């Protein structure tokens, strides 16, 4: 294995993604591996891009948002990319807080209903 490049199989294993996912990311131009015949090779740039994609997905960003974020670096550089990231992060933090609020409310409602069901079951036994 080369220290600077990963094979298709190594890339899938490193990021715990399916071959189909990796091919799709290439198809939608998130990744552009080097090709030698039918083999694909992923250098440091592609590995770094994949790390950003995986992190973005974990934070709830869409693939299109990831693609746009990555393309800003290619067109405008780091400073512009960081500014866009701050805007994206602010929007996503708001969305995640709302999701957390909805989950907390659903958990409370479920716990209340569970308590009522348990009480009913106790009454029918008693």
C-alpha positions as CSV (number, residue, x, y, z in Angstrom):
1,X,0.0,0.0,0.0
2,X,1.3,3.4,-0.9
3,X,1.5,5.9,2.0
4,X,0.0,8.6,0.0
5,X,-2.8,6.8,-1.9
6,X,-5.6,4.5,-1.0
7,X,-7.2,1.9,-3.2
8,X,-11.0,1.8,-3.7
9,X,-11.3,-1.0,-1.2
10,X,-9.0,0.7,1.3
11,X,-11.1,3.9,1.0
12,X,-14.3,2.0,1.6
13,X,-12.8,0.3,4.7
14,X,-11.2,3.4,6.1
15,X,-14.5,5.4,6.0
16,X,-16.8,2.4,6.5
17,X,-18.8,3.1,3.4
18,X,-20.1,0.7,0.7
19,X,-18.6,0.6,-2.7
20,X,-21.9,1.9,-4.0
21,X,-21.6,5.0,-1.8
22,X,-18.1,5.7,-2.9
23,X,-19.0,5.4,-6.6
24,X,-22.0,7.7,-6.0
25,X,-19.8,10.3,-4.4
26,X,-17.6,10.2,-7.5
27,X,-20.6,10.3,-9.8
28,X,-22.0,13.5,-8.1
29,X,-18.5,15.0,-8.2
30,X,-17.7,15.0,-4.5
31,X,-14.6,13.0,-5.2
32,X,-12.3,12.7,-8.1
33,X,-9.9,9.8,-7.7
34,X,-7.0,9.1,-10.0
35,X,-7.7,6.3,-12.4
36,X,-5.2,3.8,-13.7
37,X,-7.1,1.5,-16.0
38,X,-10.1,0.3,-14.0
39,X,-8.5,1.0,-10.6
40,X,-9.3,4.1,-8.6
41,X,-6.7,5.7,-6.3
42,X,-7.4,8.2,-3.6
43,X,-4.7,10.7,-2.7
44,X,-4.5,13.0,0.3
45,X,-6.9,15.6,-1.3
46,X,-9.6,13.0,-1.8
47,X,-9.1,11.5,1.7
48,X,-9.4,15.0,3.2
49,X,-12.6,15.7,1.2
50,X,-14.0,12.4,2.3
51,X,-13.3,13.2,5.9
52,X,-15.2,16.5,5.5
53,X,-18.1,14.7,3.7
54,X,-18.4,12.2,6.5
55,X,-18.2,14.9,9.2
56,X,-20.8,16.9,7.3
57,X,-23.2,14.0,7.0
58,X,-22.8,13.3,10.7
59,X,-23.8,16.9,11.5
60,X,-26.8,16.5,9.2
61,X,-25.7,18.4,6.1
62,X,-27.0,17.2,2.8
63,X,-24.7,15.9,0.1
64,X,-25.5,19.0,-2.0
65,X,-24.4,21.2,0.9
66,X,-21.2,19.2,1.2
67,X,-20.6,19.5,-2.5
68,X,-21.1,23.3,-2.5
69,X,-18.9,23.7,0.6
70,X,-16.1,21.7,-1.1
71,X,-16.4,23.6,-4.4
72,X,-16.0,26.9,-2.6
73,X,-12.5,25.9,-1.5
74,X,-11.6,25.0,-5.1
75,X,-13.0,28.4,-6.5
76,X,-12.3,30.9,-3.7
77,X,-10.0,29.4,-1.1
78,X,-9.9,28.8,2.6
79,X,-11.2,32.1,3.9
80,X,-14.4,32.0,1.8
81,X,-14.9,28.4,2.7
82,X,-14.6,29.2,6.4
83,X,-17.2,32.0,6.1
84,X,-19.6,29.7,4.4
85,X,-19.0,27.0,7.0
86,X,-19.9,29.4,9.8
87,X,-23.2,30.2,8.1
88,X,-23.9,26.5,7.5
89,X,-23.0,25.6,11.1
90,X,-25.2,28.4,12.5
91,X,-28.2,27.1,10.5
92,X,-27.6,23.5,11.4
93,X,-27.2,24.3,15.1
94,X,-30.6,25.9,15.0
95,X,-32.1,22.9,13.2
96,X,-30.4,20.4,15.6
97,X,-31.7,22.3,18.7
98,X,-35.2,22.2,17.2
99,X,-34.9,18.5,16.6
100,X,-33.6,18.0,20.2
101,X,-36.6,19.9,21.5
102,X,-39.0,17.7,19.4
103,X,-37.3,14.6,20.6
104,X,-37.4,15.7,24.2
105,X,-41.1,16.4,23.9
106,X,-41.8,13.0,22.2
107,X,-39.8,11.2,24.9
108,X,-41.8,12.9,27.6
109,X,-45.1,12.1,25.9
110,X,-44.1,8.5,25.5
111,X,-43.0,8.2,29.1
112,X,-46.4,9.7,30.2
113,X,-48.3,7.3,28.1
114,X,-46.2,4.4,29.3
115,X,-47.0,5.5,32.9
116,X,-50.7,5.6,32.1
117,X,-50.6,2.2,30.5
118,X,-48.8,0.7,33.5
119,X,-51.4,2.2,35.8
120,X,-54.2,0.7,33.7
121,X,-52.5,-2.7,33.7
122,X,-52.1,-2.5,37.5
123,X,-55.9,-1.6,37.9
124,X,-56.9,-4.6,35.8
125,X,-54.8,-6.9,37.9
126,X,-56.0,-5.5,41.2
